[in-house]
Amino acid sequence: MQSLKLTRQDTWQATARLNKCFLIKTINALSVAGMLVTLLSGCPQNAAAPGRVGTPTCLACHDGRSAPDKREFLDGVHAAIDCEDCHGPGLGHVRAGGRGGLLIANPGESPFGHTPALCSQCHEAEVAGHALTAHAGAKAASCNTCHDVHKTGAMPFSTPNKTPLGNAGYQKLCGECHETQTEQFALSVHATSNVATCAACHNPHLETTFTAPPENNQLCQQCHGGFFLGLDTEEAVDIHTGDFHPVDPAGTGASRCVSCHMVPLRANNQARSPHDHTFNTVAPSDTAAMIAAGLAPHPNSCAGTLGCHDAGTPGSGEPFDLNSIADNETLQALYEQIGLIPEKEFQ
């Protein structure tokens, strides 16, 4: 009899067609066809369900000797579920000796297909939010890009405990894709003082990926509106921005925190441009120096950012030309005057 050879692609094609919860309950035969049908449960099951062998059996091989070590899973945030809740019944895989990873489902091999549907069984809101983000729309990141359920903290690398990552962890995680931003952030006072991480401002499970809207300053006021600087009133923001700027962050963009402290790194298509993550203001003299050197200038904290001294935005202040050395020198004088105004705390 000619032996039946199955590839991982065969496995996924079969399970994609037959991944229905009610089928699992009716399968008793342990033929090859039966094992393929039971590969994915489609919903959490118990260890006594047909074709399931239980987590202890899985880890008897996945101990680093016969197969990759997954024992860290027992100390992790997902320890309450079984291996087969995500990988499907493993009896066929076990009887085949685990050869080639066949006869078992591996959701990581279909990150934008099966993985979100699988994770949504427990994390419905997070998966639904992520589906609306640019990460998902561009197929740049799926659940298992940032998470490994086998790890203690469900991150793609081992962490000492189940608590949220510190700055070093986020630098490693987010820096895989956002290298420039994480390198800049590491230089910021937020990181060096260890008072904020990427997650303080960003949530990749939300459509905007922000924890609060930056347009009306609420993002920054989560911290700077109360216990630090007290920038929670229009009067406080007015003092902070020199006592002569209009305050209309949600309208014209005037006195919007991120316009001064997170300037876009290119003048065109600013909505899609990376922004400076050192949170330092950028002096107009820096722009003047770029122009003098024959370089294309990027916005500074006084000009070039949409809504700040912008001829196209009425009410955003007297317009200045980003590409003019003379205009940037004028702005530099004002910039230096603002720097001489003492901060005032409003508590």
C-alpha positions as CSV (number, residue, x, y, z in Angstrom):
1,M,0.0,0.0,0.0
2,Q,1.3,3.4,-1.0
3,S,2.0,5.6,2.2
4,L,0.1,8.8,2.6
5,K,2.4,11.8,2.8
6,L,0.9,15.0,4.2
7,T,2.5,18.4,4.2
8,R,1.7,21.3,6.6
9,Q,-0.1,23.0,3.8
10,D,-2.3,19.9,3.4
11,T,-3.0,20.0,7.1
12,W,-4.0,23.7,7.0
13,Q,-6.2,23.3,4.0
14,A,-8.0,20.4,5.6
15,T,-8.5,22.1,8.9
16,A,-9.7,25.3,7.2
17,R,-12.5,23.3,5.6
18,L,-13.4,21.2,8.6
19,N,-12.9,23.6,11.5
20,K,-16.4,23.4,13.0
21,C,-17.0,22.8,16.7
22,F,-19.9,20.4,16.2
23,L,-17.8,18.1,14.0
24,I,-15.3,17.6,16.8
25,K,-18.0,16.1,19.0
26,T,-18.9,13.5,16.4
27,I,-15.4,12.2,15.5
28,N,-14.4,8.9,17.1
29,A,-12.5,7.2,14.4
30,L,-8.7,7.7,14.5
31,S,-8.1,7.2,10.8
32,V,-5.9,9.7,9.1
33,A,-8.9,11.5,7.8
34,G,-10.4,11.6,11.3
35,M,-7.3,13.0,12.7
36,L,-7.2,15.8,10.1
37,V,-10.8,16.8,10.9
38,T,-10.0,17.0,14.6
39,L,-6.9,19.2,14.2
40,L,-8.6,22.5,15.2
41,S,-11.3,22.7,17.7
42,G,-12.7,26.1,16.8
43,C,-13.7,26.6,20.5
44,P,-12.1,25.8,23.9
45,Q,-12.6,22.1,24.9
46,N,-11.8,20.0,27.8
47,A,-9.0,17.5,28.0
48,A,-11.4,14.5,27.8
49,A,-12.7,15.5,24.4
50,P,-12.2,13.1,21.5
51,G,-8.7,13.2,20.2
52,R,-7.2,15.3,23.0
53,V,-4.3,14.1,25.1
54,G,-3.9,17.0,27.6
55,T,-1.2,19.5,28.3
56,P,1.0,17.1,30.4
57,T,1.3,14.8,27.4
58,C,2.3,17.7,25.1
59,L,5.0,18.9,27.5
60,A,6.4,15.4,28.0
61,C,7.9,15.9,24.5
62,H,8.1,19.7,24.4
63,D,10.6,19.8,27.2
64,G,13.6,20.9,25.1
65,R,14.9,17.4,24.4
66,S,12.5,15.8,21.9
67,A,10.9,19.0,20.8
68,P,11.2,22.8,21.4
69,D,10.8,23.6,25.1
70,K,7.4,25.1,25.9
71,R,7.3,24.4,29.7
72,E,7.4,28.1,30.4
73,F,3.8,28.1,29.4
74,L,2.9,26.6,32.8
75,D,4.0,29.7,34.6
76,G,2.5,32.1,32.1
77,V,-0.7,34.2,31.8
78,H,-2.3,31.6,29.6
79,A,-1.7,28.6,31.9
80,A,-5.4,28.3,32.6
81,I,-6.0,27.0,29.1
82,D,-4.8,23.8,27.5
83,C,-2.3,23.4,24.6
84,E,-5.1,21.9,22.5
85,D,-7.4,24.8,23.0
86,C,-5.2,26.6,20.4
87,H,-3.5,23.7,18.6
88,G,-6.5,21.3,18.3
89,P,-6.6,17.7,19.4
90,G,-3.1,16.2,19.5
91,L,-3.7,12.4,19.4
92,G,-2.8,12.0,15.8
93,H,0.4,14.1,16.3
94,V,1.4,12.0,19.3
95,R,0.8,8.7,17.5
96,A,2.9,9.9,14.6
97,G,5.7,10.6,17.0
98,G,5.5,14.3,16.4
99,R,7.3,13.9,13.1
100,G,7.7,17.1,11.1
101,G,5.1,18.9,13.1
102,L,2.3,17.2,11.1
103,L,-1.1,16.2,12.3
104,I,-1.3,19.3,14.7
105,A,-2.3,22.8,14.0
106,N,0.2,25.7,14.3
107,P,-1.7,29.0,14.3
108,G,1.6,30.9,13.9
109,E,1.9,29.6,10.3
110,S,-1.3,31.5,9.4
111,P,-0.9,34.8,11.2
112,F,-3.5,36.8,9.3
113,G,-5.8,33.9,8.8
114,H,-6.5,31.7,11.7
115,T,-4.7,33.5,14.5
116,P,-7.0,36.5,15.0
117,A,-10.1,34.2,14.9
118,L,-8.5,31.9,17.4
119,C,-7.4,34.7,19.8
120,S,-10.8,36.4,19.6
121,Q,-12.4,33.5,21.5
122,C,-11.0,35.0,24.7
123,H,-9.8,38.5,23.5
124,E,-12.7,39.6,21.4
125,A,-12.4,43.3,22.0
126,E,-8.7,43.4,21.5
127,V,-8.9,41.5,18.2
128,A,-11.8,43.6,16.9
129,G,-9.9,46.8,17.7
130,H,-6.6,45.6,16.1
131,A,-8.5,44.7,13.0
132,L,-9.2,48.4,12.4
133,T,-5.6,49.5,12.8
134,A,-2.9,50.1,10.2
135,H,-1.0,47.2,11.7
136,A,-3.7,44.8,10.5
137,G,-4.8,46.7,7.4
138,A,-1.3,46.6,5.9
139,K,-0.8,43.1,7.2
140,A,2.2,44.4,9.1
141,A,1.5,42.8,12.5
142,S,-0.8,40.1,13.7
143,C,-1.4,38.8,17.2
144,N,1.6,36.5,17.2
145,T,3.9,39.2,15.9
146,C,3.8,40.7,19.3
147,H,2.6,37.8,21.4
148,D,3.8,34.3,22.2
149,V,1.3,32.5,24.4
150,H,4.0,30.0,25.5
151,K,6.0,32.8,27.3
152,T,5.4,33.9,30.9
153,G,4.2,37.4,29.9
154,A,2.8,36.3,26.5
155,M,5.5,38.4,24.7
156,P,7.7,37.0,21.9
157,F,10.6,36.7,24.4
158,S,10.9,35.6,28.0
159,T,10.1,38.1,30.7
160,P,10.8,37.7,34.5
161,N,7.1,37.8,35.4
162,K,3.6,38.3,34.1
163,T,3.5,42.1,34.7
164,P,3.6,44.6,31.8
165,L,7.0,45.3,30.2
166,G,9.4,48.0,31.3
167,N,11.1,50.3,28.9
168,A,13.8,47.8,28.0
169,G,11.1,45.3,27.0
170,Y,9.1,47.7,24.9
171,Q,12.4,48.9,23.3
172,K,12.9,45.3,22.2
173,L,9.3,44.5,21.2
174,C,8.3,47.7,19.4
175,G,11.8,48.3,18.1
176,E,11.5,45.3,15.8
177,C,9.4,47.5,13.5
178,H,9.8,51.1,14.9
179,E,13.5,51.2,15.4
180,T,13.9,55.0,14.9
181,Q,11.1,55.8,17.3
182,T,12.3,53.5,20.1
183,E,15.9,54.7,19.8
184,Q,14.7,58.3,20.1
185,F,12.4,57.5,23.0
186,A,15.3,55.8,24.9
187,L,16.9,59.3,24.9
188,S,13.8,61.1,26.2
189,V,13.3,62.1,29.9
190,H,10.3,59.8,29.9
191,A,12.6,56.8,29.4
192,T,15.7,58.0,31.3
193,S,13.5,58.8,34.3
194,N,11.5,55.6,33.8
195,V,8.2,57.3,34.1
196,A,6.6,56.1,30.9
197,T,6.8,53.4,28.3
198,C,5.5,53.0,24.7
199,A,2.2,51.7,26.3
200,A,1.6,54.9,28.1
201,C,0.6,56.5,24.8
202,H,0.1,53.6,22.4
203,N,-2.3,50.7,22.4
204,P,-2.1,48.6,19.2
205,H,-5.5,47.0,20.1
206,L,-7.3,50.4,19.5
207,E,-8.2,51.7,16.0
208,T,-6.2,54.9,16.5
209,T,-3.4,53.1,18.4
210,F,-3.4,55.9,21.0
211,T,-4.5,55.6,24.6
212,A,-6.2,59.1,24.3
213,P,-6.6,61.7,21.5
214,P,-3.5,63.7,20.8
215,E,-5.4,66.4,18.9
216,N,-7.0,67.9,21.9
217,N,-4.0,67.4,24.2
218,Q,-5.7,64.7,26.3
219,L,-3.0,62.2,25.4
220,C,-0.3,64.3,27.1
221,Q,-2.7,65.5,29.9
222,Q,-3.0,61.9,31.1
223,C,0.2,62.6,33.0
224,H,0.9,66.3,32.5
225,G,-2.6,67.4,33.3
226,G,-2.3,66.7,37.0
227,F,0.7,65.3,38.9
228,F,3.4,66.8,36.6
229,L,3.3,70.4,35.4
230,G,-0.5,70.7,36.0
231,L,-1.3,71.5,32.4
232,D,-5.0,70.7,32.7
233,T,-6.4,74.2,32.1
234,E,-6.3,76.6,29.2
235,E,-4.6,79.1,31.4
236,A,-1.8,76.6,32.3
237,V,-1.3,75.7,28.6
238,D,-1.2,79.4,27.7
239,I,1.5,80.1,30.2
240,H,3.5,77.0,29.1
241,T,3.4,78.1,25.4
242,G,4.7,81.6,26.1
243,D,1.5,83.4,27.3
244,F,0.8,84.8,23.8
245,H,-0.1,81.7,21.8
246,P,-3.8,81.0,21.1
247,V,-5.0,77.8,22.7
248,D,-7.1,75.8,20.3
249,P,-5.5,72.4,20.0
250,A,-8.6,70.5,18.8
251,G,-9.5,73.3,16.3
252,T,-6.7,75.1,14.5
253,G,-4.0,73.0,16.3
254,A,-2.6,76.0,18.1
255,S,-0.8,75.0,21.4
256,R,-1.2,71.3,20.6
257,C,1.4,69.5,22.7
258,V,2.6,67.2,19.9
259,S,3.1,70.0,17.4
260,C,5.9,71.4,19.5
261,H,7.2,68.3,21.3
262,M,6.8,65.7,18.5
263,V,7.4,67.4,15.2
264,P,7.0,65.3,12.1
265,L,10.3,64.2,10.5
266,R,9.2,65.3,7.0
267,A,7.2,68.2,5.7
268,N,5.0,66.2,3.3
269,N,2.3,63.7,4.2
270,Q,2.7,64.5,7.9
271,A,-0.1,62.2,9.0
272,R,1.9,59.2,7.8
273,S,5.3,60.7,8.8
274,P,7.2,59.4,11.7
275,H,7.4,61.9,14.5
276,D,10.2,62.8,16.8
277,H,10.1,60.7,20.0
278,T,12.7,62.5,22.1
279,F,9.9,64.9,23.0
280,N,12.4,67.8,22.8
281,T,11.4,71.0,21.0
282,V,13.2,71.6,17.7
283,A,14.7,75.1,17.3
284,P,14.1,77.1,14.1
285,S,17.8,77.6,14.0
286,D,18.2,73.9,13.3
287,T,15.9,74.3,10.2
288,A,17.9,77.4,9.1
289,A,21.1,75.4,9.3
290,M,19.6,72.6,7.2
291,I,18.6,75.1,4.5
292,A,22.1,76.6,4.6
293,A,23.6,73.2,4.1
294,G,21.4,72.5,1.1
295,L,19.3,69.9,2.9
296,A,15.5,69.6,2.7
297,P,14.3,71.0,6.0
298,H,11.8,69.2,8.2
299,P,9.4,71.0,10.5
300,N,10.5,72.6,13.7
301,S,8.5,73.5,16.8
302,C,7.5,76.9,15.4
303,A,7.0,76.3,11.7
304,G,6.3,73.7,9.2
305,T,3.9,71.6,11.3
306,L,0.3,71.8,10.0
307,G,-1.7,74.1,12.2
308,C,1.3,76.0,13.6
309,H,2.0,79.4,11.9
310,D,0.4,77.7,8.9
311,A,-0.9,79.9,6.0
312,G,-3.4,77.1,5.2
313,T,-4.9,77.1,8.7
314,P,-6.7,80.3,9.7
315,G,-6.2,81.3,13.3
316,S,-3.0,79.3,13.7
317,G,-0.8,82.4,14.1
318,E,1.2,84.6,11.7
319,P,2.4,82.3,8.9
320,F,6.1,81.7,8.5
321,D,7.8,80.0,5.6
322,L,9.6,76.8,6.7
323,N,12.0,77.1,3.7
324,S,13.1,80.7,4.5
325,I,16.3,81.3,6.5
326,A,15.1,84.8,7.4
327,D,11.7,83.6,8.7
328,N,13.4,80.9,10.8
329,E,15.8,83.4,12.3
330,T,12.9,85.6,13.3
331,L,11.2,82.6,14.9
332,Q,14.4,81.7,16.7
333,A,14.4,85.0,18.6
334,L,10.8,84.3,19.7
335,Y,11.7,80.7,20.5
336,E,14.5,81.8,22.8
337,Q,12.2,84.3,24.6
338,I,9.7,81.5,25.3
339,G,12.5,79.5,26.8
340,L,13.2,82.3,29.3
341,I,9.6,82.3,30.7
342,P,9.6,80.3,34.0
343,E,7.3,77.3,34.2
344,K,4.3,77.7,36.5
345,E,2.6,74.7,38.1
346,F,-1.2,74.6,38.4
347,Q,-2.3,72.1,41.0
